[in-house]
Amino acid sequence: MRTDVFGCHDERMKAIYQEKYGVVGLEDVDEPVAGAGQVRVRVRAASVNARDWHVMRGDPYLGRLLLPAVMGPRGPRRRIRGTDFAGTVESVGAGVDRFQPGDEVFGDLGDAHGAFAEYVCASADEIEFKPGGLSWEQAAAMPLAGGTALLSLRDVGRVRAGRSVLINGASGGVGTFAVQIGRALGGSVTAVCSTRNVELVRSLGADEVVDYRRSDFVRLGRRFDVVVDLVGNRSLSDLRRVTAPGGTLVLSGGGTSRGRAQVFGPMRLIIGGQLVARLSRSGPRIVVPATRPSRELLAGLRELAESGRLTPAIDRTYQLAEVPEAIRYVEEEHARAKVVITV
Ligand SMILES: NC(=O)c1ccc[n+]([C@@H]2O[C@H](COP(=O)([O-])OP(=O)(O)OC[C@H]3O[C@@H](n4cnc5c(N)ncnc54)[C@H](OP(=O)(O)O)[C@@H]3O)[C@@H](O)[C@H]2O)c1
């Protein structure tokens, strides 16, 4: 790494860069330099999340108003896409004593973005040691999707032995973690997915699988202590109907855009849910979790992985230059488990 007499850094790296909505590509950009409290990581793998296609497209349009730190009117605020990464610490900034060069770590860059690159700089307070026994790809698959599942089930849903859990969208990035974490916490998990994914979610430990092509979970006549919706294809009243009185409905996203630009997208259900949560005095608790980079969540995932109770499931792996293709695949909203980038 070279730095000139003015402290300017003149090394370049490959990264997936974006100026305008809808156009991303591999470019040479300045390498990041670790500031105080940060570590610089040589990225080995990164993973794709729904967040990446939302920001890539600037979609839903309402997000450009409500998420100004991330989405500008015509292009994203941060130019390098990707948030989840795993890699090797290369250098540390002032004040960092928990990590040293050579440590293997993983993390989520959150609103800063920048993981689809050869190097990232991350706050030392928001990364964790990579779980032993996991590959780079498996570790990079975990932060946002696994963190959202852990937050939703452990912290929001307070799942424990004897509690029933329904996961709508069980075969996707978050869902495949949610099935395993629901079981690890002692819950009894009912997973909703399509025919081709029934075996996958069963293999992850689901106690019961509802194939949405054959039956409708709202018409089962059952209620669950915790309902996690990851699809956003059902009305709020349908979702409340399947949640037990005193239970918890977790609205985590969804959108089913099918490639069309959306004004509200998942925000319609989320804003509706937040309004009902404030105004309604009866019915289930409704919570919209917002996953932020968190060492505590990463440590929880690491512990689950190292104890053998959580194994990230990977659908496809792409090279860094193929990120546009990988994002297009995830954008179809039919990925099975996680899509990972090898850097
Ligand atoms: N709140 C937060 O902090 C947070 C964090 C992360 C993600 N999210 C949100 O959570 C949502 C899920 O994320 P993800 O990463 O899991 O997405 P994903 O990987 O794209 O999910 C794809 C899965 O959705 C399933 N699916 C599609 N239509 C379905 C339907 N009608 N019924 C049941 N399943 C269906 C697909 O299964 P089939 O192919 O079988 O249909 C596929 O396996 C996204 O909207 C994302 O924005 C929120």
The ligand as an SDF file (V2000), in Angstrom:
LIG
                    3D

 48 52  0  0  0  0  0  0  0  0999 V2000
  -35.7010   -5.8880    7.9120 N   0  0  0  0  0  0  0  0  0  0  0  0
  -34.4380   -6.0960    7.5850 C   0  0  0  0  0  0  0  0  0  0  0  0
  -33.5070   -5.6000    8.2240 O   0  0  0  0  0  0  0  0  0  0  0  0
  -34.1620   -7.0130    6.4280 C   0  0  0  0  0  0  0  0  0  0  0  0
  -32.8960   -7.5830    6.2990 C   0  0  0  0  0  0  0  0  0  0  0  0
  -32.6860   -8.4670    5.2770 C   0  0  0  0  0  0  0  0  0  0  0  0
  -33.7220   -8.7320    4.3840 C   0  0  0  0  0  0  0  0  0  0  0  0
  -34.9140   -8.1180    4.5120 N   0  0  0  0  0  0  0  0  0  0  0  0
  -36.0100   -8.3540    3.5690 C   0  0  0  0  0  0  0  0  0  0  0  0
  -36.4790   -9.6800    3.7300 O   0  0  0  0  0  0  0  0  0  0  0  0
  -36.9550  -10.1480    2.4800 C   0  0  0  0  0  0  0  0  0  0  0  0
  -36.3990  -11.5190    2.2280 C   0  0  0  0  0  0  0  0  0  0  0  0
  -35.0000  -11.4260    2.0220 O   0  0  0  0  0  0  0  0  0  0  0  0
  -34.2380  -12.6450    1.4160 P   0  0  0  0  0  0  0  0  0  0  0  0
  -32.8020  -12.2760    1.4070 O   0  0  0  0  0  0  0  0  0  0  0  0
  -34.6400  -13.8980    2.1100 O   0  0  0  0  0  0  0  0  0  0  0  0
  -34.8220  -12.6540   -0.0680 O   0  0  0  0  0  0  0  0  0  0  0  0
  -34.6290  -13.7380   -1.1900 P   0  0  0  0  0  0  0  0  0  0  0  0
  -33.4330  -14.5890   -0.8990 O   0  0  0  0  0  0  0  0  0  0  0  0
  -34.6750  -13.0300   -2.4950 O   0  0  0  0  0  0  0  0  0  0  0  0
  -35.9450  -14.6380   -1.0690 O   0  0  0  0  0  0  0  0  0  0  0  0
  -36.2410  -15.4370   -2.1330 C   0  0  0  0  0  0  0  0  0  0  0  0
  -37.1820  -16.5310   -1.6810 C   0  0  0  0  0  0  0  0  0  0  0  0
  -38.5060  -16.0150   -1.5740 O   0  0  0  0  0  0  0  0  0  0  0  0
  -39.3640  -17.0940   -1.8780 C   0  0  0  0  0  0  0  0  0  0  0  0
  -40.6980  -16.6910   -2.3550 N   0  0  0  0  0  0  0  0  0  0  0  0
  -40.9880  -15.9560   -3.4490 C   0  0  0  0  0  0  0  0  0  0  0  0
  -42.3370  -15.8600   -3.5650 N   0  0  0  0  0  0  0  0  0  0  0  0
  -42.8720  -16.5640   -2.5170 C   0  0  0  0  0  0  0  0  0  0  0  0
  -44.1930  -16.8320   -2.0600 C   0  0  0  0  0  0  0  0  0  0  0  0
  -45.2530  -16.4030   -2.7360 N   0  0  0  0  0  0  0  0  0  0  0  0
  -44.3780  -17.5420   -0.9190 N   0  0  0  0  0  0  0  0  0  0  0  0
  -43.3010  -18.0090   -0.2230 C   0  0  0  0  0  0  0  0  0  0  0  0
  -42.0220  -17.8180   -0.6180 N   0  0  0  0  0  0  0  0  0  0  0  0
  -41.8080  -17.0860   -1.7400 C   0  0  0  0  0  0  0  0  0  0  0  0
  -38.6530  -17.8180   -2.9880 C   0  0  0  0  0  0  0  0  0  0  0  0
  -39.0670  -19.1750   -2.9750 O   0  0  0  0  0  0  0  0  0  0  0  0
  -39.7100  -19.8520   -4.2860 P   0  0  0  0  0  0  0  0  0  0  0  0
  -38.6850  -19.7060   -5.3930 O   0  0  0  0  0  0  0  0  0  0  0  0
  -39.9230  -21.2270   -3.8220 O   0  0  0  0  0  0  0  0  0  0  0  0
  -40.9590  -19.0800   -4.5750 O   0  0  0  0  0  0  0  0  0  0  0  0
  -37.1780  -17.6640   -2.6740 C   0  0  0  0  0  0  0  0  0  0  0  0
  -36.6070  -18.8170   -2.0950 O   0  0  0  0  0  0  0  0  0  0  0  0
  -36.5180   -9.1190    1.4320 C   0  0  0  0  0  0  0  0  0  0  0  0
  -37.6340   -8.3800    1.0410 O   0  0  0  0  0  0  0  0  0  0  0  0
  -35.5380   -8.2400    2.1430 C   0  0  0  0  0  0  0  0  0  0  0  0
  -35.6040   -6.9150    1.6630 O   0  0  0  0  0  0  0  0  0  0  0  0
  -35.1580   -7.2940    5.5310 C   0  0  0  0  0  0  0  0  0  0  0  0
  1  2  1  0
  2  3  2  0
  2  4  1  0
  4  5  1  0
  4 48  2  0
  5  6  2  0
  6  7  1  0
  7  8  2  0
  8  9  1  0
  8 48  1  0
  9 10  1  0
  9 46  1  0
 10 11  1  0
 11 12  1  0
 11 44  1  0
 12 13  1  0
 13 14  1  0
 14 15  2  0
 14 16  1  0
 14 17  1  0
 17 18  1  0
 18 19  2  0
 18 20  1  0
 18 21  1  0
 21 22  1  0
 22 23  1  0
 23 24  1  0
 23 42  1  0
 24 25  1  0
 25 26  1  0
 25 36  1  0
 26 27  1  0
 26 35  1  0
 27 28  2  0
 28 29  1  0
 29 30  1  0
 29 35  2  0
 30 31  1  0
 30 32  2  0
 32 33  1  0
 33 34  2  0
 34 35  1  0
 36 37  1  0
 36 42  1  0
 37 38  1  0
 38 39  2  0
 38 40  1  0
 38 41  1  0
 42 43  1  0
 44 45  1  0
 44 46  1  0
 46 47  1  0
M  CHG  2   8   1  16  -1
M  END
$$$$
